[in-house]
């Protein structure tokens, strides 16, 4: 979920966006919120574009620093994207599929009755199963498009719809973000290589409810530097979930994550955030993963995602010309983990855990 603005309070943009950013009360073009002027192209990326304008305010002191990474990975380049995979007519589809436009972030949180809660559990379980299967496929030589094909098949076979497919024009059923890709990587013909890390982000739409989760996986023999980044990112998510409960302020999530990242010298990406999820893909609240003074408290029976993205080096995002793929400016590794959680009387229930 991408976020921007001139202050913490104005960070109200939703997560799964490319050229369309989603505002709290209505949809607005990304150009209205961030001016995208093609700037200097990244030396190893085809037609890359840096975020600019208002978003520059959000990029902290790590911008401009050289990568401290000792790991040497070849910089990502776009591969060939296969045609969009079909979905049978009998599969229930979210409303945005017909409109072909990214909807605005719905105002108000997703708070569920008993029936809604059970449907959220079901969509969460399926998302977790799909993610686990996708992770089992990760090995040197497999393409991210082949992973997308398997994810698509498994979701359809279980009577659900792959939520990313057609969302604001996204062409695939899952996001696969390799190495320096922060998020929203489009599956393509590139083969995973020994030493890569890859985040797989799965969302399913089952019986009218979305379940959203992601994890970062190792490809073959991965460096200790990469392993540590991935482990700390997972620890950040686990610690953030552990402090969730009714009445807890949302901003404690960002503080918890940022404090642990600082202990290990990692950057926290600020422009992409967690979000309410349920009957709609993205809604209130916006969950910031960095320190912030945002207001609002967690509500009993509410569902939302927490999805921290950490980097070894720069936290400045660069967007490719596909309007989706976002990578670190210096090519340093990035990792992400995500769960959908339900706020309960005793804390938080992880809905997307196998």
KABEL-V662105 format. One record per pair of residues at least 24 apart in sequence whose ideal C-beta (glycine too) atoms are under 7 Angstrom apart, sorted by the first residue. I is the first residue (numbers start at 1). GAP is how many residues later the second one is. Records with the same first field share a line. If there is no record, write none. Layout:
I = GAP  GAP
//
This chain:
1 = 271  272  273  274  281
2 = 269  270
3 = 268  269  270  283
4 = 29  30  50  51  54  267
5 = 49
6 = 48  51
8 = 284  285  286
9 = 285
11 = 262  275  277
12 = 274
14 = 91  261  268
15 = 257  258  260  267
16 = 148  151  265  266
17 = 85  151
18 = 150  151  152  305  306
19 = 304
20 = 82  148
22 = 80  81  82  83  260
23 = 81  82
24 = 81  83  260
25 = 79  82
26 = 78
27 = 74  75  76  77
42 = 276
44 = 31
45 = 30  273  275
46 = 31  32
47 = 274
48 = 270  272
49 = 269  270  272
50 = 268  279
51 = 266  268
55 = 216
58 = 212  213
59 = 256  257
60 = 255
62 = 205  252  253
63 = 251  253
65 = 248  249
66 = 264
67 = 245  246  247  263  264  265
68 = 244  245
69 = 156  243  244  263  264
70 = 155
71 = 152  154  155  262
73 = 106  122  123
75 = 256
76 = 102  103  104  105  251
78 = 110  242  244
79 = 109  110  111
80 = 108  109
81 = 90  105  107
82 = 63
84 = 87
85 = 67  88
87 = 69  74
88 = 68
91 = 65  68  70
92 = 69  116
93 = 68
94 = 67  69  111  187
96 = 71
97 = 69
100 = 66  69
101 = 67
102 = 65  66
105 = 177  178  179
106 = 174  177
107 = 177
108 = 175  176
109 = 167  174  175  176  190  193
110 = 166  167  168  169  173  192  193
111 = 188  190  191
112 = 166  189  191
117 = 184  225
119 = 88  89  90
120 = 89  91  158  183  222  231
121 = 230
122 = 84  85
123 = 81  83  86  87  88
124 = 87  216  227  228
126 = 32  34  78  80  85
127 = 75  76  77  84  85  86  225
128 = 85  224  225  226
129 = 225
130 = 24  25  72  74
131 = 69  71  82  84
132 = 222
134 = 40  66  68
135 = 65  80  82
138 = 54  60  79  81
139 = 80  81
140 = 52  53  54  79  80
141 = 50  51
142 = 49  50
143 = 46  47  48
144 = 32  43  44  46
145 = 42  43  44
147 = 27  29  40  53
148 = 24  25  26  28  39
151 = 51
155 = 49
159 = 47
160 = 44  45  46
161 = 44
162 = 42
163 = 40  41  42  47  118
164 = 39
167 = 114
170 = 154
174 = 26  27  28
175 = 26
176 = 24
179 = 154
180 = 147  148  151  152  153  154
181 = 144  145  146  153
182 = 87  90  127  135  144  145  146  152
183 = 89  126  143  153
184 = 140  141  142
185 = 140
186 = 136  138  139
192 = 27
193 = 26
194 = 25  26  27
195 = 24  25  26  27  28
197 = 25  29  33  136  138
199 = 136  137
201 = 137
208 = 71
209 = 69  70
210 = 67  68  71
211 = 129  140  141
212 = 65  93  126  128
213 = 125  126  127  139
214 = 93  122  123  124
215 = 122
216 = 119  120  121
225 = 87
226 = 107
229 = 37  81  83  104  106
230 = 105
232 = 28  32  34  78
233 = 75  77  102  103  104
234 = 103
235 = 25
236 = 24  25  72  74
237 = 69  71  100  102
240 = 66
241 = 65  98  100  107  109
244 = 54  97  99  103  104
245 = 53  98  102  103
246 = 52  53  54  97  99
247 = 50  51
248 = 49  50
249 = 47  48
250 = 35  37  44  46  48
251 = 41  42  43
253 = 34  36  53
254 = 34  35  36  37  38
255 = 36
257 = 32  51
258 = 32  33
261 = 49
266 = 44  45  46
267 = 43  44  46  47  48
268 = 40  42  47
269 = 40  42  46  48
270 = 45
271 = 46
272 = 37
274 = 30  31  32  33
275 = 29  30
276 = 27  28
277 = 26  27  28  63
278 = 25
298 = 45
299 = 44
300 = 43  45
301 = 41  42
302 = 41
303 = 37  38  39  48
304 = 37
305 = 33  34  35
306 = 32  33  35
307 = 29  31
308 = 28  29
309 = 25  27
310 = 24  25
//
